[in-house]
Amino acid sequence: MTYCIGIRLNAGLVFLSDSRTNAGMDQISTYRKMIIYEKPADRFMVLLSAGNLSISQSVRELLQVEKIDRGEHDAPLTIWNATSMFDAARVLGATVRRVYAEDGPSLKAAGVDFNASMILGGQIGNEAMRMFLVYSAGNFIEATRETCYFQIGESKYGKPVLDRLITPGTPLETAAKCALVSMDSTLKSNLGVGLPLDLLVYRAGELRSDRHVCVDEGNPYFQMIRGTWGQRLREAFDSLEDPQWDGGSSSHPLRVASARYEPMRKITTSTEKIV
């Protein structure tokens, strides 16, 4: 299991991934799920991967050399000569399909699903930053202002805080904090996700990043997040008014007379002795 987050904001991009993989209760390992493809002053791209480890590792390595033929008059398209992130996503999709063509039949014969999903985000030249979610079939969708973040892997536990707080205008450091809180919620609820974490923050237009850190158990900021977030949640919960069935002095009574719904049917049963 894994959990990865990619966030596209007006100010830049935020990426966060865990590093736990498991193939059973007694086969737990640590593998990095974030990789950077960089050509100084020209392009900066980050790939996050989830799913079958052998598939994602093959895709990550082949992506460096994968080519899409564009006809005899044009050089083949690669991630290194793509002029847009859309074309880079096309190369990634082609790489996924290549791995499926090579390994899919043998995986199917062994009863293993071809399972992989990836987040590719970055910036090429003067093009605006873009981020894509790539599926197992090699098809993909792009992040928008309305949907400015993607999750892959074990996403359900960390989604609520992202939905409540992340907008395109969110500052980068705030988004990084939100991503770490989202990860902490997932770590708390799913043992299949684990430390260390890779966190990378990219500022728009720089085509490089010096904000990349590996977060382990001893990281003081993440220790603060883990301790403070749970405490503040309890404080916020305790500050909410308890339900008042009969109204009482509450300004927010639980039971309100309403003609919108009919009373719920109540069925009672009795057991009689049969002679």
KOLROMI-795655 format. One record per residue (C-alpha): residue number from 1; residue in three letters; z, y, x. Coordinates in Angstrom, 2 decimals. Layout:
N
SITE   i  aa      zz      yy      xx
SITE NUM ALA       Z       Y       X
...
END
This chain:
275
SITE   i  aa      zz      yy      xx
SITE   1 MET    0.00    0.00    0.00
SITE   2 THR   -0.48    3.59    1.07
SITE   3 TYR   -0.34    7.17   -0.14
SITE   4 CYS   -2.59   10.00    1.02
SITE   5 ILE   -3.03   13.56   -0.26
SITE   6 GLY   -5.82   16.06    0.36
SITE   7 ILE   -5.50   19.64   -0.98
SITE   8 ARG   -8.23   22.29   -0.98
SITE   9 LEU   -6.97   25.86   -1.28
SITE  10 ASN   -8.47   29.32   -0.89
SITE  11 ALA   -6.66   29.66    2.42
SITE  12 GLY   -7.48   26.24    3.87
SITE  13 LEU   -6.89   22.52    3.61
SITE  14 VAL   -3.78   20.32    3.71
SITE  15 PHE   -3.84   16.60    4.50
SITE  16 LEU   -0.93   14.14    4.45
SITE  17 SER   -0.88   10.36    4.89
SITE  18 ASP    1.69    7.64    5.38
SITE  19 SER    1.22    4.75    7.81
SITE  20 ARG    2.50    1.58    6.15
SITE  21 THR    0.29   -1.40    5.41
SITE  22 ASN    1.34   -4.77    4.10
SITE  23 ALA   -0.31   -8.07    3.31
SITE  24 GLY    2.75   -9.67    1.80
SITE  25 MET    6.49   -9.17    1.96
SITE  26 ASP    6.75  -10.40    5.55
SITE  27 GLN    3.56   -8.82    6.93
SITE  28 ILE    4.33   -5.10    7.16
SITE  29 SER    2.68   -3.02    9.87
SITE  30 THR    2.09    0.59   10.87
SITE  31 TYR   -1.46    1.97   11.05
SITE  32 ARG   -2.58    5.59   11.07
SITE  33 LYS   -4.68    6.47    8.03
SITE  34 MET   -5.86    9.90    9.14
SITE  35 ILE   -8.67   10.50   11.60
SITE  36 ILE  -10.23   13.77   12.76
SITE  37 TYR  -13.94   14.27   13.50
SITE  38 GLU  -14.34   17.49   15.44
SITE  39 LYS  -17.12   19.32   17.26
SITE  40 PRO  -15.54   22.48   18.71
SITE  41 ALA  -16.72   25.74   17.14
SITE  42 ASP  -19.20   23.79   14.97
SITE  43 ARG  -17.40   21.45   12.55
SITE  44 PHE  -13.97   20.11   11.70
SITE  45 MET  -13.51   17.15    9.32
SITE  46 VAL  -10.55   14.99    8.35
SITE  47 LEU  -10.80   11.51    6.81
SITE  48 LEU   -7.95    9.81    4.94
SITE  49 SER   -8.30    6.16    3.93
SITE  50 ALA   -6.59    3.73    1.58
SITE  51 GLY   -7.23    0.16    0.50
SITE  52 ASN   -8.15   -2.92    2.52
SITE  53 LEU   -7.33   -2.11    6.14
SITE  54 SER  -10.21   -4.07    7.67
SITE  55 ILE  -12.70   -2.25    5.43
SITE  56 SER  -11.31    1.23    6.12
SITE  57 GLN  -11.16    0.61    9.87
SITE  58 SER  -14.78   -0.55    9.90
SITE  59 VAL  -15.87    2.51    7.93
SITE  60 ARG  -13.95    4.88   10.21
SITE  61 GLU  -15.58    3.50   13.35
SITE  62 LEU  -19.10    3.14   11.96
SITE  63 LEU  -19.01    6.66   10.51
SITE  64 GLN  -19.28    8.05   14.04
SITE  65 VAL  -22.71    6.44   14.51
SITE  66 GLU  -24.02    5.94   10.96
SITE  67 LYS  -27.46    7.45   10.25
SITE  68 ILE  -29.42    8.18    7.09
SITE  69 ASP  -33.19    8.13    7.56
SITE  70 ARG  -34.87   11.37    6.43
SITE  71 GLY  -38.48   10.47    7.19
SITE  72 GLU  -40.57   10.51   10.32
SITE  73 HIS  -40.54   14.30   10.71
SITE  74 ASP  -36.77   14.79   10.56
SITE  75 ALA  -33.98   13.44   12.72
SITE  76 PRO  -31.70   10.92   10.98
SITE  77 LEU  -28.73   12.50    9.20
SITE  78 THR  -25.30   11.93   10.79
SITE  79 ILE  -21.89   13.53   10.43
SITE  80 TRP  -22.60   15.33   13.71
SITE  81 ASN  -25.82   17.08   12.61
SITE  82 ALA  -25.11   17.46    8.86
SITE  83 THR  -25.38   21.12    7.87
SITE  84 SER  -23.08   20.74    4.86
SITE  85 MET  -19.98   18.77    3.93
SITE  86 PHE  -21.98   17.34    1.04
SITE  87 ASP  -24.37   15.70    3.52
SITE  88 ALA  -21.40   14.48    5.57
SITE  89 ALA  -20.03   12.86    2.38
SITE  90 ARG  -23.44   11.24    1.84
SITE  91 VAL  -23.21    9.70    5.32
SITE  92 LEU  -19.70    8.43    4.54
SITE  93 GLY  -20.94    6.90    1.28
SITE  94 ALA  -23.80    5.19    3.14
SITE  95 THR  -21.30    3.84    5.67
SITE  96 VAL  -19.14    2.36    2.92
SITE  97 ARG  -22.20    0.68    1.39
SITE  98 ARG  -23.21   -0.67    4.82
SITE  99 VAL  -19.79   -2.27    5.28
SITE 100 TYR  -20.04   -3.71    1.77
SITE 101 ALA  -23.47   -5.19    2.52
SITE 102 GLU  -22.17   -6.79    5.72
SITE 103 ASP  -18.69   -7.93    4.65
SITE 104 GLY  -18.76   -7.93    0.85
SITE 105 PRO  -20.17  -11.44    0.32
SITE 106 SER  -17.73  -13.10    2.72
SITE 107 LEU  -14.80  -11.17    1.25
SITE 108 LYS  -15.84  -12.25   -2.24
SITE 109 ALA  -16.11  -15.88   -1.11
SITE 110 ALA  -12.55  -15.61    0.20
SITE 111 GLY  -11.33  -14.14   -3.09
SITE 112 VAL  -10.73  -10.67   -1.64
SITE 113 ASP  -11.82   -7.54   -3.52
SITE 114 PHE  -13.81   -4.88   -1.70
SITE 115 ASN  -11.20   -2.17   -2.08
SITE 116 ALA  -11.36    1.14   -0.25
SITE 117 SER  -11.09    4.80   -1.19
SITE 118 MET  -11.29    7.82    1.08
SITE 119 ILE  -10.79   11.57    1.14
SITE 120 LEU  -13.13   13.58    3.36
SITE 121 GLY  -12.51   17.29    3.77
SITE 122 GLY  -13.41   19.98    6.24
SITE 123 GLN  -15.80   22.75    7.16
SITE 124 ILE  -19.18   22.89    8.89
SITE 125 GLY  -20.35   26.16   10.44
SITE 126 ASN  -20.25   29.06    8.01
SITE 127 GLU  -20.31   26.86    4.92
SITE 128 ALA  -17.27   27.07    2.65
SITE 129 MET  -14.62   24.38    3.01
SITE 130 ARG  -15.22   21.34    0.81
SITE 131 MET  -13.39   18.13   -0.01
SITE 132 PHE  -14.66   14.85   -1.48
SITE 133 LEU  -13.13   11.67   -2.89
SITE 134 VAL  -15.28    8.65   -1.97
SITE 135 TYR  -15.01    5.39   -3.92
SITE 136 SER  -15.61    1.76   -2.97
SITE 137 ALA  -19.22    1.94   -4.18
SITE 138 GLY  -19.96    4.85   -1.84
SITE 139 ASN  -20.25    7.37   -4.68
SITE 140 PHE  -18.08   10.47   -4.60
SITE 141 ILE  -16.78   13.53   -6.43
SITE 142 GLU  -15.90   16.99   -5.11
SITE 143 ALA  -12.68   18.98   -5.44
SITE 144 THR  -13.01   22.08   -7.62
SITE 145 ARG  -10.86   25.06   -8.57
SITE 146 GLU   -9.69   23.11  -11.62
SITE 147 THR   -9.01   19.94   -9.60
SITE 148 CYS   -8.10   21.17   -6.15
SITE 149 TYR   -6.36   18.10   -4.80
SITE 150 PHE   -7.04   14.38   -4.46
SITE 151 GLN   -4.67   11.42   -4.06
SITE 152 ILE   -5.47    7.88   -2.98
SITE 153 GLY   -3.26    4.83   -2.90
SITE 154 GLU    0.10    4.87   -4.70
SITE 155 SER   -0.37    8.19   -6.44
SITE 156 LYS    1.70    8.14   -9.62
SITE 157 TYR    5.13    9.00   -8.20
SITE 158 GLY    4.01   12.07   -6.29
SITE 159 LYS    1.59   13.49   -8.87
SITE 160 PRO    3.95   15.45  -11.18
SITE 161 VAL    5.11   17.93   -8.54
SITE 162 LEU    1.51   18.57   -7.42
SITE 163 ASP    0.38   19.14  -11.01
SITE 164 ARG    3.16   21.67  -11.59
SITE 165 LEU    2.89   23.66   -8.36
SITE 166 ILE   -0.55   23.44   -6.73
SITE 167 THR   -3.24   26.01   -7.59
SITE 168 PRO   -6.17   27.29   -5.48
SITE 169 GLY   -4.11   30.38   -4.62
SITE 170 THR   -1.12   28.43   -3.29
SITE 171 PRO   -0.29   29.46    0.33
SITE 172 LEU   -0.91   26.79    2.96
SITE 173 GLU    2.73   26.40    4.02
SITE 174 THR    3.83   26.13    0.39
SITE 175 ALA    1.20   23.45   -0.23
SITE 176 ALA    2.35   21.55    2.88
SITE 177 LYS    5.92   21.67    1.58
SITE 178 CYS    4.74   20.47   -1.85
SITE 179 ALA    2.79   17.59   -0.26
SITE 180 LEU    5.90   16.50    1.66
SITE 181 VAL    7.99   16.60   -1.53
SITE 182 SER    5.30   14.54   -3.26
SITE 183 MET    5.42   12.03   -0.40
SITE 184 ASP    9.22   11.90   -0.51
SITE 185 SER    9.11   11.06   -4.23
SITE 186 THR    6.72    8.22   -3.45
SITE 187 LEU    8.81    6.92   -0.54
SITE 188 LYS   11.84    6.92   -2.82
SITE 189 SER   10.15    4.82   -5.51
SITE 190 ASN    7.81    2.49   -3.59
SITE 191 LEU    8.73    0.47   -0.52
SITE 192 GLY    5.02   -0.13    0.14
SITE 193 VAL    4.72    3.44    1.43
SITE 194 GLY    6.47    4.32    4.67
SITE 195 LEU    7.00    6.55    7.67
SITE 196 PRO    5.76    7.91    9.99
SITE 197 LEU    3.56   10.47    8.25
SITE 198 ASP    0.59   12.48    9.53
SITE 199 LEU    0.48   16.09    8.31
SITE 200 LEU   -2.41   18.42    9.13
SITE 201 VAL   -2.94   21.99    7.96
SITE 202 TYR   -6.38   23.62    8.46
SITE 203 ARG   -6.93   27.35    8.09
SITE 204 ALA  -10.27   28.44    6.63
SITE 205 GLY  -12.96   29.42    9.10
SITE 206 GLU  -11.23   28.25   12.29
SITE 207 LEU  -13.18   24.98   12.81
SITE 208 ARG  -10.11   23.64   14.61
SITE 209 SER   -6.44   23.03   13.87
SITE 210 ASP   -3.30   23.24   15.93
SITE 211 ARG   -1.08   22.38   12.98
SITE 212 HIS   -0.95   18.60   13.17
SITE 213 VAL    2.35   16.76   13.36
SITE 214 CYS    3.59   13.18   13.15
SITE 215 VAL    6.66   13.10   10.92
SITE 216 ASP    9.14   10.29   11.60
SITE 217 GLU   12.72    9.54   10.51
SITE 218 GLY   14.11   12.00   13.05
SITE 219 ASN   12.04   14.99   11.95
SITE 220 PRO   14.60   17.68   10.99
SITE 221 TYR   12.38   19.44    8.43
SITE 222 PHE   11.58   16.24    6.56
SITE 223 GLN   15.25   15.21    6.67
SITE 224 MET   16.03   18.55    5.01
SITE 225 ILE   13.35   17.93    2.36
SITE 226 ARG   14.68   14.45    1.59
SITE 227 GLY   18.27   15.61    1.24
SITE 228 THR   17.72   18.95   -0.50
SITE 229 TRP   15.03   17.91   -3.00
SITE 230 GLY   17.17   15.19   -4.58
SITE 231 GLN   20.20   17.48   -4.73
SITE 232 ARG   18.25   20.34   -6.33
SITE 233 LEU   16.72   17.96   -8.88
SITE 234 ARG   20.21   16.84   -9.90
SITE 235 GLU   21.36   20.46  -10.13
SITE 236 ALA   18.36   21.39  -12.28
SITE 237 PHE   18.95   18.36  -14.49
SITE 238 ASP   22.64   19.16  -14.91
SITE 239 SER   21.77   22.74  -15.87
SITE 240 LEU   19.82   21.52  -18.90
SITE 241 GLU   21.68   21.55  -22.21
SITE 242 ASP   22.73   18.17  -23.60
SITE 243 PRO   21.07   17.22  -26.93
SITE 244 GLN   22.96   18.45  -30.02
SITE 245 TRP   22.21   16.19  -32.96
SITE 246 ASP   23.74   18.42  -35.61
SITE 247 GLY   22.77   21.75  -34.11
SITE 248 GLY   26.28   23.05  -33.51
SITE 249 SER   26.25   26.15  -31.32
SITE 250 SER   23.03   25.12  -29.55
SITE 251 SER   20.05   27.45  -29.64
SITE 252 HIS   17.84   24.40  -29.02
SITE 253 PRO   18.94   21.77  -31.57
SITE 254 LEU   17.47   18.29  -31.21
SITE 255 ARG   17.25   17.55  -34.93
SITE 256 VAL   15.11   20.07  -36.80
SITE 257 ALA   14.11   19.84  -40.46
SITE 258 SER   10.34   19.43  -40.57
SITE 259 ALA    7.87   18.42  -43.21
SITE 260 ARG    5.30   17.48  -40.61
SITE 261 TYR    6.41   13.87  -40.28
SITE 262 GLU    7.78   11.49  -42.86
SITE 263 PRO   11.09    9.83  -42.04
SITE 264 MET   10.71    6.68  -39.97
SITE 265 ARG   10.87    3.47  -41.98
SITE 266 LYS   14.06    1.52  -41.52
SITE 267 ILE   14.05   -2.22  -42.09
SITE 268 THR   17.25   -4.19  -42.37
SITE 269 THR   17.56   -7.95  -42.46
SITE 270 SER   20.34  -10.29  -43.46
SITE 271 THR   20.83  -13.92  -42.66
SITE 272 GLU   21.73  -16.20  -45.53
SITE 273 LYS   23.06  -19.68  -45.22
SITE 274 ILE   20.60  -22.24  -46.50
SITE 275 VAL   22.18  -25.29  -48.18
END
